[in-house]
Amino acid sequence: MTFKAIVGIVLGAMLANNYALEKFLGAAPLLGWSAQEKKITVLGVSITVAMVLTALIAGLVQTYVLDALSLGYLQTLVFAAIVLIVVYAMNAVAKAAFKKDLGVYFPVIALNSAVLGLAVNNAADALSFGESILTALGAGLGFVLAMVLFAGVKSKINERYVPKAFRGLPVMLLAASIISLAFYAFK
């Protein structure tokens, strides 16, 4: 695989096929956590690591277990279990290495539909092992980018007057749709 192809896959997953804004998977962290700017980095890196590890394991399980034994109908259930196992393992590593567990990040990462959606989409698109990992890296970085952009938009919204009917979730959904239209330009 050439360097140009690698960059294309990562940037494609990051910008043109952004899981948070284009596929609208993982909306809860985007809409709820992006107001807490200091926590965006930790959550974004955790989701990126979870996506890469899940893509790695799910690709192996898809190829060597589900496809080999004709158990494709179990794909979603198996991938959901893989996501939970990966997040539990990440929590154990964080606890051992930093003497601190994932805490409130644990359910946000474990129940993030973008992580599961990525594994299912990689299998549906029949991506190679390398393409799957690069797509996961790009999707994770795209998720971080979307959260950072949304945090900036939220701070601007908080500085302005918003009519009572649009306060809270309605204005956040409008902002997310406008940002997703900007990302649509990369297609």
Summary of the structure (lengths in Angstrom):
residues: 187
radius of gyration: 17.3
end to end distance: 22.4
largest distance: 58.8
contacts: 599
relative contact order: 0.20
helix: 78%
strand: 0%
